[in-house]
Amino acid sequence: MAIRRYTPSVLPQEIVEHIIDILWDHASSLRACSLVARSWLPRSRYHLRRVVLLSDQDPDEKLLLFQTESTAPLVEQLTIQTETQAHWLKWFPKMIRTVESLPRVSRLRIHSTCWDARLGDGYFRAQTHSLIQLTLDGVNFDSFATFTYVISAFPHLECLSLMYVRWSARLGPTRYEDWADGSMLRLKTLRLGWVFSTLAGKLAEITEWLQRGRVAPVCIQSLALGVTIPNDDLLQEALLRLTPSLRNIHVVQRIHNIRSLVLSTLDSTLADPRFVKLESVMITGVTYDTHLLNLAGDVQDGHVREKLPMLTRRKMVRTRMRMRLHDPTWFEKLRPGELALGEDLC
């Protein structure tokens, strides 16, 4: 009996690459595709090396792999993940050598599981001219001045996401001369997750820094905030600095019931006619009560006018409210060529 040999079906290379592109963010499927046929390998390898996760749990061989001349130029999206401060300090010198050899990284995320990774100025300079999206999750700075120097090192940055980011408050009057020059930054998207109870103060500092020394207005078009008290007066003051450019705003509040969404001051602030470009406002209540989540349809239809009466009168502004079981995903992986705001921004 003759043994029937299996041969992969002959498909046009364009179709093969389209199939692989669909699986761009599924590493195990990409590895399987790379073994199908020789013609499937280059495209699979391209995606496997374009989106990279480096963890302090990885063997040293993985760090060395991405230092090679054949691999380093392929990396475009990089996530750096650490478990504890002790691991971070021990692993950082080895990791930074690898990162400095990646000149084409356009999207960088630094994620600390225990919210205690400290970051100083002077690193990630290989990405100075390539980085357009930066996400810091659980990262600490010794001062706001250090934060300004880290961010201002990326003049082409368009999207900045901060989640559980802290810096030590300065005692005494603010020393503006300690801040880096942020007037050259052209941020279009700013996302601030829960930075404990000081989000309003953080936003105020950031907007004041971006505005300082700038001739033209701050150009932030999309703003996402995870807030505890949306009616904070300091928050309203910071929002008014964005009136010339703000188009979309997404406010996320953790709530126990729909009545705990207190939005009256925020409503009057965003209804200000100085927000000439405002197009959409999204209010998301995050709850862990599934019963409350089942009422989401009623919340959207019956409470928008009650909670945001002044905004709903602005016919050119789309105003929506919704309920979610989980915090928003602001760190989504993006497809090639995209700089999308994600579904959790308006």
N, C-alpha and C positions, 0 to 999 in steps of 0.2 A: 504494500500500500504506500503510495507516494505521500510524503509529508508536505502539507500545504504551508508555504512560508507566508508570513504576514508582511505586507508592505504598506506603509502609510499611504492614504489616498493622495493623489496628486492634485493640489489646489493652487490656484494663482497666489503668488506671494502677497499680493495686496489683501486678499481675504484672510490669509494666515495672520498677517500683522494686525488686521482689524480684530480678529478673535482674541489675540493676545492683549491688544490694547484694552479690551473690555475687562480683562482680568488684572489690570495694572496694579491694583492695591491688594491682591490676594497672593501672598508669597508662596504658599504651598502649591496653588494651581500653576503659578509661573514656573516653579521648579519642575512640576510634572510636564508642563509644555516643553521645557528645555530638553527633555529626554525623548520626545516624540520622534523628532527627525532633525537632521543637521540644519535644515532651513529654518526650523523653529527656534533654534538656540540664540541667534544674535538678538532678536527682538525681546525674548524672554530675559536674557541677561541684562539688556538695557534697562528694563523696568525694575529688575531685582536690585540693580546698583544705583538707580536714580533716586529711589525713596529708601532711606537708610535709618535704622534705629541702632544707636550705640548705647549700651547699658554697662554700668559698673559690674554687672554679673557676667559680661562677655569675656571669653578668653583673649589673651593678648594677640593671638593670631588674627582675630577679626580686625583689630586696630591696624595691624601691619598690612592687611589686605588693602585697606582703603588709603594707604600711603603710596601705593605703586602708581607709576605713570599711566598705566593702562586703565586703572579703575578710578582714580581720584577725579579726573575731569567729568565723569559721568554723574556724579552725585549732585542732585539739585535740591532735594528735600531731606533735611537732617533733623532727627530727634535725639537729644541727649538726655538720658534718664538715669537718675541715681536714687538709691534707697535711703541712705542716711548721710549725715554730715561727715561721719568718720570715713565712709566709703568714698564720698566725694573728694575729700582732701587727699586720700591715698591714690585715687584713680585719676585725678585732674591732670597732673603733669604728663601722664602717658596719653590721655585723651586729647589734650590740647595740641600735642604734636601731630596727631592725625587730622584734627580739624584745620590746623594751619596749612595742610596740604590739599585742602578742598576749595579751589578758587571759584567754583561755579554754584555754590549753594545760594539759592534765592529764598528759601524758606527754612527757618531755623526755630526749633522749639527746645527749650531747656525745661525739663520736668523733674521736680524733686517730690518724691512720694511723701516724705515727712515734713515738707515745707521748711527745710532748714539749710538748703544749699546757699552758700554765700558767693556772690559774684563781684569781682572787682574790675577796675578799668584796665585797658591795655591788651585785652584778649580778642579773639575772633577778627583780627585785622585782615586776614586773607579774604574775608567776605565784605570788606568795606564798600566795594563798588558793585557787588552782585546782590546783596540782601535786600529784598523788598517786603518780606513778611517775617516778623519776629514775635514769638510767643514765649513768655516767661511764666512758669507755673510753679509756685512754691519756692520762689527765689527771694533771698534777702540781700539788702544793700546796707552798708554802714551809714549812709547818709543820702539825702536827696541829691546832693551835688555829685556823688559817685554815679547815681542813676542817670543824671543828665549827660555825663561824660560817656557812659556806655552807649546810650541811645544815639547821641549826636555823632558817633563814629560811623553811622550808616546813613549817608546823605540821600540815598535813593529809597529809603524806607517808606512804604506806603501804608502798611497795616501793622499796628502794634496791639498785642493782646496781653493783658496782665491779669493773672488769676492767683489770688492769695500771695501777692507780692507785698513786701514790707520794706520800709527803710526807717531808720531811727529819726525821731523828731529832734530838731535842733532846739537847744535851750537858748532863750534870748531872741533878739531880733534876727530876721532873715538876712543872710549875707549874700546878696545877689551876685557879688563879684566872685563867689565860689562856684557859681553855676557855669556849665559849658554853654557855648553859643548854640542855641537851637533854632536860630532864625533861618537857617538854610534848609531845615527839614520841611518836607511837603507831605506830611501824614494825611491820608484820606480817610482811614478807618482807625478808630480807637475803641478798644474793648476793655472794660475794667470789671473783673469779677469781684468776688467778695474779698476785699482787703480788710476784713474784720470791721470795726465800727467806724473806720476813718476814711471811707471811700470818698465822701464829699471833700474832705481836706486834700486827699491825693489828687482828685480831679482838679481842684482849684490850683494846686501847685503846678500840675502839668500844663494846664491851659495858660497860667501866668508865665511859665517858662517859655512855652512856644510863642507866646505873643511878644515877649520881651525882645527889643531890638529889631522887630520886624516892621517893615514899611507897609506891606500888604496884610490883610486880615489873615488869621489862622484859617487853613483850608480844609479842616476836618469836615467831611461830608456825611459820614455814618458813625454813630456813637451807640455803643451797647453798654449797659450798666447793670450789674447785679447789686441791688441796694437793699438796705435794711429799713431805712426811713426815707421814702421818696420825697417827703415834704420838708426835708432839711433845707434851711435857708441858705446855708453855704453851698449846697448843691445847685440851688436855683441861680445863685450869683455866678457860679462857674459855667452853667449852661448859657447864660446870657452873653458870655464872651464868644460863643460860637454862632451867634445869630447870622452873620453874613454868609456862612457857607453850609450850615447843617441842613441836610436833606432827609435823613432817616435816623430815627432814634428807637432803640429797643430797651425797655426797662423791665428787669426781672426782679421779682420780690418773692421771697419765701413766705408763705401764708398758711394759716390754720383754717380760715374760712374767708368767704368773699368779702365780708365786712372789714377784714383787716387790711384790705387794699385801700390805703389812704392816699388819695391822689389830688386833692383839691388844689394845693399850692402848685404842684407840678402842672396841673391842667391850666392854671392861669398863666404860668410862666411860658409854656409852649404855645399858648394862644396869643402870645405877644406878636403884634404885626411886624416886629423887627425880624422875626424868623421868616424872611421873604422867600426862601427856597425850600422850606419844609414841605415834604411830600407825604411822609408816612410816619405813624407812631404806633408801635406795638407794645402792649403791656402784657407780660406773662406772669401768672401766679404759679409758683412752684409749690406743690403740696405732696405729702406722702399719704394722704387720705384718699383711697380709691373711690369712696362714696362721693366726695366732693368733686373728684375728677369726672365722674359720670354726669355731673351737672354742667359740664363745660359748655354744651350748646346753649343752655339757658343763660350762662354767664356772658357769653359773647353777644347774644341778642338783647338781653334784658338789662344789662348793667353798664353798657358803654356810655349811654346818654346820662345815666345817673352819676357815674364816676367821673366822666370827662365832658361835662355839658358845654364848656366854652370851646373845646377843641372840635367837637362834633358840628359846631356851627361854621367852622371853616371848611367850606365845600371842597377846596383844593387839597385838603389833607386827608389821607386814608387813615382812619383810626380803628384799631382792632384790639380785642382782649382775648386771652385764651388761658387755659390751664394745662399744666404739664406735671408729670410724675417725677421728672428728672431735671437736673440743671441743664442749661443749654449747652450744646456742643459747639464751642467756639474754636476748636482746634482741629477741625475736619481736614482730612487729606484732600488735596485738590488735584484735579486731572491736569494733564499737560496743557500749558498755555493759559490756565485759569488763574484769576485772582478774585474769586467770587467772595461775596460777603457771607455765604452760607445761609441755610434756611432760618437760622435763629437771629439773623439781622433782617431788617425790613427790605 
